[in-house]
Amino acid sequence: MNNSKIALVTGGSRGLGRDMALSLARKGMDVIVTYRSQQQEAEEVVNAIQEIGQKAVALPLDMNNLASYDTFVEAVSEQLSSQWNVTGFDFLVNNAGMGGTVPFVDVTEAFFDEFLNVHYKGIFFLTQKLLPYMNEGGGIVNISTGTTRFVNPGYSVYASMKGAMEVLTRYWAKELGAKGIRCNIVAPGPVETDFNNAAIRSNPQLKERLASLSPLNRVGNADDIGGVVAFLCTDEARWINAQRIEVSGGINA
């Protein structure tokens, strides 16, 4: 019988989410990953997790389409039953998101609304719908950004939504504590992935400038973040709760 804990990672098909999913599997957890459009990449993550020796499934989820959440939650419940013969899972990693560098004066209402749905409102209500399926003693890990602490022009929408998530994380920790569910939020600094149209990877000057701001003289990689998220989903982290943990190499310390 498989007694592994089960983690659900939204946006687990690539980038930081992919490494989070693989890091959780290396900690001995089974994983449900979600994808918006990259089904093939999500299936590759599932295969990689299976090669590690853990079970995994991939499910579609569009965080911008709140009307689809009930169908998604039903699919999660169905997979828990058919693949694991259980009714609940243990850890929720709210990672799905997108980047966008837009000066405040150029922000449109449509842009604002999409970011609000994906980075705050959607997470709020998806977590609410998933909560009945979360096991006691589990945990929630939200994802923020270093730009809630230091300002990067063009990130006013993205960073303010993440700032709201930081406050919400503390409220969840307080209100879900009776169920033994811990809530923390991880704030990556600049990371070299395909996020935000690979803004750092495709811009050597930006990458060099950001690296120079770090005491370690480099930007982050996906595998700098995934292991921290996975650690927060282990028993070793059982006394870490209601915390914002910045994983940024000390940028702008």
N, C-alpha and C positions, 0 to 999 in steps of 0.2 A: 504493500500500500504506500502511495506517495503522500508523505506528511509535510512536504515543502510548503512554506509560506507562499502566498500568491501576491504579486504586485501588479498594479495597472499603471502603465506609463502612457500618457497622452502624447501624441507627436513623437512616437518612438521609432519612426522609420529611418531617421537620419540625424546627423548632427549631434547635439548634446543628448537628445532623447535616445538615440541609438546607443550611445556609450552608457547612459544610465541603465538601459535595459540589459545590456551585456554585463555591466558591473553587478547588477542585482542577481543575475544568473550565476555569476562567479561566487556570489555569497550563498549560493544554494537555494535561491528562490525561483519559482516559476513566474512567468511574466505574460501579461496581456498587453500588447502594444496596439496603439491606434495610429491610423494614417488618414490624411485627407484625400490625397490623390495618388500617392506613390505606393501603390499596392505591391509592385514587384520588389521595391526596396524594403518594404515591411516584411514580405515573405523571406527575404534574405536575412533579415534580423532574426526571424523565427527559426530559420535553419541554423544560424550561428548559435542561438541559444540551445537548440537541441543538440548541437555538436558538443556543447559544454556539458550536457547531460541533464538539462532541465526541460520541462515542458513549456510550450509557448503557443499562443495564437495571435493573429492579427485581425483587428476589426476596423471598419471605416468609421470615421467621426469627423464631421465638419463643425468646429467650435463656433463658427459664425451663424450656424443654422440651429437656433435653440429649439425650434419645433421638432427637430430630429432626435432630441435627447431621449425621449421616452422609448423610441425604437432601439436606440443604442443600449440603454440600460437593460431592456429585454434581451438583447443579444448577449450582453455580459452575463446575465443570469442563466441564459441557455447554455453558454459555453462552460460556466462554472459547473452546471449540472452534468453536461455530456462529457466534458473532458476531465473533470476532477471529482465528480460525484459529491460536490459540496454546494452550499447555498451562499457562501460569502467569501470575500477576499480580505487581505490584510493591510496592504499599503496602496495608497493612491498618490501618484506623482503627477501633479498638474504642470506639465512641461510644454504642451502645445502652444505655439505662438508664431508670430512673424515680426520681422523688423521693418522699420521705415524711418528714414531720416528726412523730416520735413520741417522747415522753419515755421515757427508759430504763426506768422502772418499768412502762410500759404496753406494752412490746414483747412480741409473741407469738412463739412458735416458728415459726408459719407465715409471719409477716412477715419474720422473720430469715432463714428458709430461702429465700424468694423473692429477697430482696436478695442473699443469698450466691450463689445461682445466677446471677442476672443480672449482678451487679457484680464477681464474682471467679471462682467455680468455672467458670461458663459460659465466661467469657473465656479462662481457663486452657486448657480442653480444646478449645474451638473453634479457638483459635490453634494448638494442637498439631495438630489435624486439617487445618488450612489450610496449615501450614508447608511440606509437600511441594510445594505449588503456588506457593510464593513464589519469585520470581526472585532470583538472587544480586544483591547491590547494592541491594536494596529496603529497606523500612523498616516499622516498626510504630509507630503513635502511639496511646497509651492516653490516657484522659481521667480526670482526678482531680477534685479540688475544693479551693478555698481553705480549706475547713473541716478539712483535715488539718493546717493550720498554725495556724489560730485556731478557737476553739471556738464553735459555735452550738448552744445547747441544743435537743435533739430530733433531732439528726443523728448520734447515737452509732453507729447501725447503718451508715448510708450512709457516713459519714466513715471509719469503721474499715475497711470493705471497700475504700474508695479508698486508704487508707493501705497496705493489703496490696498493692494494685496498684502503688503507688509502689516498694515493695521488689521486687516481681516484675519490674518494668520493668528494674531494674538487673541482675537475674539474667539476663533474656533478652538484654540487651545483651552481657553477658559470654559467654553460651553460644551465641548466634547470630552472634557477630562473625566466626567462621570462614567463614560464608556471606556475609559482607559486609552483613548485615542490621542496621541501626541500630534502636534502641528508645528512644523518649523518651515522656514523659508530660506532658500539658498540664493545668494546674489553673486552671479559670476561677473567678473570684470571683462575686459575685451578678450574675446576668444576667436581664434582663427578657424571658422567653419564656413559653410555656405549660407549662414544666416544673414538676413538683410542683403541679399544679392551678393554674398561673399565680400562685403564691403572692406573688411580688413585684409583678407587673403588677396584680393585683386588690386589693392592699393598699397604698394610698398612704402610710399612716403608716410601714409597714415599708420601702417603697421610699425614703422621705425619710430614715429613720434610716440605712439602709445607704449611701445616697449621701453622707451627712454624714461617714461613716467614711473616704471616699476623698479623697485629695488633689485629685482631679479633679472632685469634688463631683457624681458621678452613678453610677448602676449601669451594668453592661455591657449591650451589645446583642449579638445573635447574630453580627453581622458584625465584632464586635471579636475573635471567637475563630476563626472559620473561616479567615481569612487566615493566622493563625499556624500552624494545623494544616497547611494547604496548603504553606506555606513549608518546614515540616519534611520534606515529601515531595519537595523539589526538590534539585538538585545543589548549589545554593548552601548548603544545610544539611548537606552531606556529612560535616562534621567535628563535628556536634552529635550526641552519643550519650550514653545513660545519664543524661539530664538530666530533672529536674522543672522545668518552665517555668510559672511562675504568670502568668496573664493576668488581672489583677484590678484594674488601675488603681491599684495601690499601696495597696489597702485594708488597714487595720491595719498600716501600714508600721512 
